[in-house]
């Protein structure tokens, strides 16, 4: 996962903004992605980052995608998860409070990057990604690893009753007790990373193969945070790659 340092963007995008869709100059984003790829030792055409839409669609990155990628991505990649089996290809997602999740199997035959905002969580983007990997590759969930990277914490994620109801509709009573806090705040707060962890467990992953970061993007000034800084601010990339 990148932080906000080491790029060329200015003002609220300072400096390593890697997202095209929050108002920064496209040339700055392209240069920041070039710098990222240089640090990874790959060509910009081998970095795939979708335009996230808070849905449950995913795309497999195959050899065909390599022939059309220019490092900027297009509307062809409007989805919230990317999966690949190609060595030397980095799949990633942009976030600035939402939950970035990386998935891979023990033999590193497949990797996935998942963007889980609250809408994607309740709609099940992570379970759908796990199911797609199992269906296409025959890999049981017990062979998968999930890493939940920095996102906004429960303390800073205040929500309305509509969001609470959405979680109560999609999670069990026991899970909601871990995810929703009505007791310590004026309005309800949601623990997104706990919700994602619950989904990983329900999908069949072993608890010892789920790693959860405790870093809060809102609190940590090395991270971009849309809730703290506004929508017109930078985005980080969390990515994963099978090495050649």
C-alpha positions, 0 to 999 in steps of 0.5 A, a space after each residue: 500500500 502506498 502512502 501520500 508521499 513521493 509524488 508530484 501532485 499539489 495541494 490536497 493531492 500532495 503528493 503521491 495521488 494515484 487516483 484519476 477520478 477525484 479532480 487532480 490533473 491527469 498528467 500528475 496522476 500518470 507521472 505518479 503511477 509511472 514513479 510507482 511502476 518504476 519502484 516496482 520494476 514494471 512497465 506502466 502497462 502492467 499496472 491495472 487499477 479500475 475505476 471503482 463504482 462501489 459495486 460487486 463486479 470484478 474483472 480477470 486481467 489476462 494477456 488480452 488486457 496487456 495488449 490494450 493497457 496504457 497505464 491510465 485505464 478506461 471505462 472498460 475497468 469500471 469494477 471493484 475487484 481485479 484478479 490475475 494469474 499473470 506474473 509481473 502484473 500488478 493489480 490494485 485498487 485506490 482508496 482514501 478511507 474505504 477498505 482495500 483487501 488483497 487476496 492470494 493463495 498459498 502457491 501464489 497462482 492467483 492474486 486479487 485486489 478488492 475495493 470495499 466501500 460500505 456499499 461494496 461490503 454489504 453487497 458482498 464484493 469480497 465473498 464474490 471475489 473469493 467465490 470467483 477464484 474458487 469457481 474458476 481455479 478450483 482453489 478452496 477458500 482454506 487455501 486463500 489468504 486475505 489481508 485487510 489494509 488501512 481504512 477508516 476506523 470505527 471511531 471516525 466512521 459515523 453513519 446514518 440509520 440507512 447505512 445501519 439498516 443495510 448492515 443489519 440486513 446483510 449480517 447476522 445479529 452476532 456479526 452486527 454486535 461486532 460491526 455496529 456501535 450505537 453505545 459510545 457515540 451520538 450516532 451509530 458508527 461502523 467498523 468496516 474492517 471487522 465487517 470484511 473480516 466477518 465476510 472472509 470467515 463466512 466465506 470459509 477462510 481460516 482465521 489464521 490466514 486473515 490479517 487486519 491492519 489497525 491503522 486508521 486512514 483518518 487519523 494517520 496523516 501519511 494516508 489520504 482520507 476523503 472524510 478528513 480532507 474532502 472528496 477532492 483529495 488524493 487516493 492511495 493504491 493497494 496492490 499485489 503481484 505475482 513475481 516472475 
